[in-house]
Amino acid sequence: MNKQKKIDSRDIGLEIGLILGQYFFNTEHLHYGYWAGDLDINLKNLPQAQKNYCHFIISQIPEGIKTILDVGCGVGRSAFELINKGYRVDCVSPSPVLTERARMLLGEQSHIFECDFENIQTENRYDMILFSESFQYIKLEKALQNSVKLLNKDGYLLICDFFKTDAKGKSVLGGGHKLAKFYEFISQYPLIPIKDMDITKETAPNLDIINGFLSNVGFPIWKTLIHFLDTNYHFISRLIHWKYNRKIKKINRKYFSGARNARNFSIYKSYRLLLYKNVSA
């Protein structure tokens, strides 16, 4: 009998995010929103802010680009927009859940490599490689090595993602490579900087929206669940608290302490759009 493959907890989180986004906001975008101009910062406007983010990235693509590799394509919404703009787009998607959705949307218009970027195998070369909130999940050295390998000469690497700053103290906000380490690593590759834009101000408001949702929806549900177990299943509740005490405290600290906000994000993270040109022979 074949052993059933375990489901990654990140896939479960993505699937829940898709369900919530589709049902409540009619959106399948999984990335941050870009809050610029006079767009009011509230949950209702999140889908528009996410569209603005996608359009912002497209506006930064250099002239002459024809082929793009979208690494970590999500459900393919950005790839779909790029294809409609006339680009030929292939995708990398390590998540079976998201790959299925992307194939439904993109059909035969795009080839999807269902693997980690570290393990991609192809003879294809691209005018641009795009990392949209996916760069943080890939080891720095491998991400840069494969990018140079898969880029045409004079091709471009475009990264739009957040990085860790050198701020003191411990943050509940995880994710991201250290920005200083990124600059150190990329200086060792034949990639010359073209753009380095700090868009932390335009993306940080997402954390206040998430914090509001967690405080007003997530925490009451969590509190009700704990109360239900304490009241109706006292023995099981005590066992859970004993066995998973550290995890429960971590959940409370990470998600329900109010620390996941725009102010802390701006302190501990730097959200950047980075554009590099490949000058290898």
Sequence and secondary structure as in RCSB ss.txt:
>XXXX:A:sequence
MNKQKKIDSRDIGLEIGLILGQYFFNTEHLHYGYWAGDLDINLKNLPQAQKNYCHFIISQIPEGIKTILDVGCGV
GRSAFELINKGYRVDCVSPSPVLTERARMLLGEQSHIFECDFENIQTENRYDMILFSESFQYIKLEKALQNSVKL
LNKDGYLLICDFFKTDAKGKSVLGGGHKLAKFYEFISQYPLIPIKDMDITKETAPNLDIINGFLSNVGFPIWKTL
IHFLDTNYHFISRLIHWKYNRKIKKINRKYFSGARNARNFSIYKSYRLLLYKNVSA
>XXXX:A:secstr
        HHHHHHHHHHHHHHHHHS    S     TT   SGGGHHHHHHHHHHHHHHT  TT  EEEEES TT
SHHHHHHHHTT EEEEE   HHHHHHHHHHHGGGS EE S GGG      EEEEEEES GGGS HHHHHHHHHHH
EEEEEEEEEEEEEE   SS  S     BHHHHHHHHTTSSEEEEEEEE HHHHTHHHHHHHHHIIIIIHHHHHHH
HHHHHHH HHHHHHHHHHTHHHHHHHHHHHSSS  SHHHHHHHEEEEEEEEEE   
